Amino acid sequence: MFFLEFDSSIYYSMESTIVNFFKAIDEVIAELVKDHTQLVDVKYYNTAQDAVEGVAYTMVAVFFLIDMIQNVLLKTDELRVEDVVKALLKLVVARACIGFTPKLLDALFKTAARILTTWKATNISEGKDKAFAKQMLIKMGLEYGGFFSSDTLTDLGFYIAHIIDFLILKISTLVMKAIAIARNFELLILRMLSSIPMAFLPWSETKDIPKRFFLNYFAVCLQGVVMIAGAVVLVSLLDRAGKASLAITSYTVVYLLTLLKSGQISKQIVGVA
């Protein structure tokens, strides 16, 4: 009786793990396309952003004064009108860029969100119900009532050999959800602080700072795309997997590694790794 109950709990736990994994894919996509600026109260968000913009405008003013001293005031013998105009243009460009930054970040975020929305429309988890889970378990040689029989030790070894598949799938589900939430927080923080790197744009010595910032921001946006792309590939491989638990284990291990490396992969795509 004990083994029969143990057998049932194992089977239904494995079945539930498979179903929950595919449900999590759609949940994660919904999290990834969510407006991250809504994670905090609008009042606090605007207050923080205004404070950061104030710091950025102060930095622009300081850089402008340094530029004026170096290229205008210290060149009294060679003073040219164009030097003054250039310094003023840098000031105008820097202030304009600070104000324009949120729109540019929105465009980068929506580019990645559009890809994810397309995948969501295809409904990756469609048909991935208990019936699909049972078919997967059969492919792995696991059927209800088929774990424990007279040779308990042999059956226990068979169970232990397969439990790794479901541990990996459970871990992948948790990691996928955790990365999606952490990614939204990272995007929120980058957006709130985006005015500061933009203050460096007009000056040749520091113009690479905003460029690297935008590339890093887009890399964080693409991290979600990498995660879901891996899930799409995994779903396709599991659909076509034969009766070989080793193949299924390999697919799930590779996907977990892809999740853990998704941030680095996305940075390699935009060239900031």
C-alpha positions in Angstrom: 0.0 0.0 0.0 2.9 2.3 0.9 4.5 1.8 -2.5 1.2 2.3 -4.3 0.7 5.7 -2.6 4.3 6.6 -3.2 4.0 5.6 -6.8 0.9 7.8 -7.3 2.5 10.8 -5.6 5.6 10.5 -7.8 3.7 10.2 -11.0 1.3 13.1 -10.4 4.2 15.3 -9.2 6.1 14.6 -12.5 2.9 15.3 -14.5 2.3 18.5 -12.6 5.9 19.6 -13.2 5.5 19.3 -17.0 2.2 21.1 -17.1 3.4 23.9 -14.8 6.5 24.5 -16.9 4.6 25.2 -20.0 2.1 27.4 -18.2 5.1 29.3 -16.8 6.3 30.2 -20.3 3.2 32.2 -21.1 3.3 33.8 -17.6 6.9 34.8 -18.1 6.1 36.3 -21.5 3.3 38.4 -19.9 5.8 39.5 -17.3 8.5 40.4 -19.8 6.2 42.6 -21.9 4.7 44.4 -18.9 5.5 48.1 -18.5 8.2 48.0 -15.9 7.6 51.7 -15.0 4.4 50.5 -13.3 6.4 48.4 -10.7 6.4 51.4 -8.4 3.9 54.1 -7.6 3.9 56.8 -10.3 4.4 59.5 -7.7 7.6 57.8 -6.4 8.8 57.1 -9.9 8.4 60.6 -11.1 10.0 62.0 -8.0 13.1 59.8 -8.4 13.3 60.5 -12.1 13.1 64.3 -11.6 15.8 64.1 -9.0 18.1 62.2 -11.4 17.4 64.6 -14.2 18.3 67.4 -11.8 21.7 65.7 -11.2 22.1 65.2 -15.0 21.4 68.9 -15.8 23.9 69.9 -13.1 26.5 67.7 -14.7 25.7 69.3 -18.1 26.2 72.7 -16.6 29.5 71.7 -15.1 30.7 70.2 -18.4 29.7 73.3 -20.2 31.7 75.5 -17.9 34.7 73.3 -18.2 34.3 73.4 -22.0 34.0 77.2 -22.0 37.1 77.6 -19.9 39.2 75.2 -21.9 38.1 76.2 -25.4 37.0 79.8 -25.1 38.3 81.7 -22.0 41.8 80.2 -22.2 42.1 81.0 -25.9 41.9 84.8 -25.6 44.6 85.3 -28.3 42.8 82.9 -30.7 39.2 83.3 -29.7 36.8 82.4 -32.5 33.1 82.9 -32.6 32.6 79.2 -33.7 34.2 78.0 -30.5 31.6 79.8 -28.5 28.8 78.5 -30.8 30.1 74.9 -30.5 30.1 75.1 -26.7 26.6 76.4 -26.7 25.4 73.8 -29.2 26.8 71.1 -26.9 24.8 72.5 -24.0 21.6 72.5 -26.1 22.2 69.0 -27.5 22.9 67.6 -24.0 19.7 69.1 -22.5 17.7 67.9 -25.5 19.1 64.3 -25.2 18.2 64.1 -21.6 14.6 65.0 -22.4 14.4 62.6 -25.4 16.0 59.6 -23.6 12.7 58.0 -22.2 11.2 57.9 -25.8 14.3 56.2 -27.1 14.3 53.6 -24.3 10.6 53.0 -25.0 11.4 52.2 -28.6 14.2 49.7 -27.6 11.9 48.0 -25.1 9.0 47.8 -27.6 11.3 46.2 -30.2 12.0 43.3 -27.9 8.4 43.2 -26.6 7.1 43.0 -30.1 9.0 39.7 -30.7 7.7 38.3 -27.4 4.2 39.3 -28.2 4.4 37.5 -31.5 5.5 34.3 -29.7 2.7 34.8 -27.1 0.2 35.0 -30.0 1.3 31.6 -31.2 0.3 30.2 -27.7 3.4 28.1 -26.9 1.6 26.3 -24.1 -1.4 25.3 -26.2 -2.1 21.6 -26.0 0.5 21.2 -23.2 -2.0 19.8 -20.7 -2.1 16.6 -18.7 -2.6 14.5 -21.8 0.6 15.9 -23.3 2.4 15.4 -19.9 1.3 11.7 -19.9 2.7 11.3 -23.4 6.0 12.8 -22.3 6.1 10.4 -19.4 5.4 7.5 -21.6 8.3 8.5 -23.9 10.5 8.4 -20.8 9.2 4.9 -20.0 7.2 6.2 -17.0 3.6 5.1 -16.7 1.1 5.4 -13.9 1.4 2.3 -11.6 4.6 1.3 -13.2 7.3 2.5 -10.8 7.2 0.0 -7.9 6.6 -3.7 -8.1 8.1 -6.7 -6.5 11.7 -5.7 -7.1 11.6 -2.5 -5.1 15.4 -1.7 -5.2 15.5 -1.9 -9.0 12.4 0.3 -9.3 13.8 2.8 -6.8 16.9 3.1 -8.9 14.8 3.6 -12.0 12.9 6.4 -10.2 16.2 8.1 -9.1 17.5 7.9 -12.6 14.5 9.9 -13.9 14.0 12.3 -11.0 16.8 14.5 -12.3 14.7 15.4 -15.4 11.9 16.8 -13.3 14.2 18.5 -10.8 15.8 20.4 -13.8 12.4 21.3 -15.2 11.3 22.6 -11.8 14.5 24.6 -11.4 14.1 25.9 -14.9 10.6 27.1 -14.1 11.7 28.9 -11.0 14.8 30.4 -12.7 12.7 31.6 -15.6 10.2 33.4 -13.4 13.0 34.9 -11.2 15.0 36.2 -14.1 11.8 37.8 -15.7 11.1 39.7 -12.4 14.8 40.7 -11.9 15.0 41.9 -15.5 12.0 44.2 -15.0 13.6 45.7 -11.9 16.9 46.1 -13.8 15.1 47.9 -16.7 13.3 50.1 -14.2 16.5 51.2 -12.5 18.3 51.8 -15.8 15.4 53.9 -17.0 15.3 55.9 -13.8 19.0 56.6 -14.0 19.2 57.1 -17.8 19.5 60.9 -17.7 23.0 60.6 -16.1 24.8 58.8 -19.0 23.1 61.0 -21.5 24.7 64.1 -19.9 28.1 62.8 -21.3 26.9 62.6 -24.9 28.0 65.9 -26.5 31.6 65.7 -25.3 34.1 63.7 -27.3 36.0 62.4 -24.3 32.9 60.8 -22.8 30.6 60.1 -25.8 31.0 56.3 -25.5 29.3 56.3 -22.1 25.7 56.8 -23.4 26.4 54.4 -26.3 27.4 51.7 -23.9 24.4 52.5 -21.7 21.9 52.1 -24.6 23.6 48.8 -25.7 23.4 47.5 -22.2 19.7 48.5 -21.9 18.9 46.8 -25.1 20.8 43.7 -24.0 18.6 43.5 -20.9 15.5 43.8 -23.1 16.9 41.0 -25.3 17.5 38.8 -22.4 13.8 38.0 -22.2 13.9 37.2 -26.0 16.8 34.8 -25.4 14.9 33.0 -22.6 11.7 32.5 -24.6 13.6 31.6 -27.8 15.3 28.8 -25.8 11.8 27.7 -24.5 10.5 27.6 -28.1 13.4 25.4 -29.1 12.9 23.2 -26.1 9.2 22.8 -26.8 10.0 21.8 -30.4 12.6 19.3 -29.2 10.4 17.7 -26.6 7.5 17.4 -29.1 9.8 15.4 -31.4 11.8 13.5 -28.7 11.8 9.8 -29.1 11.6 7.2 -26.3 14.9 8.3 -24.8 15.1 9.8 -21.4 18.7 10.8 -21.9 17.7 13.0 -24.8 15.0 14.7 -22.8 17.5 15.2 -19.9 20.0 16.7 -22.3 17.4 19.1 -23.7 16.3 20.3 -20.2 19.9 20.7 -19.0 20.9 22.8 -22.0 17.8 25.0 -21.6 18.6 25.6 -17.9 22.2 26.6 -18.9 20.7 28.9 -21.5 18.6 30.5 -18.9 21.6 31.0 -16.6 23.6 32.4 -19.4 20.8 34.4 -21.1 22.2 37.8 -19.8 25.7 37.1 -21.3 24.2 35.8 -24.5 22.1 39.0 -25.0 25.2 41.1 -24.3 27.2 39.2 -26.9 24.4 39.8 -29.4 24.8 43.6 -29.0 28.5 43.5 -28.6 29.0 44.6 -25.0 29.9 41.2 -23.4 
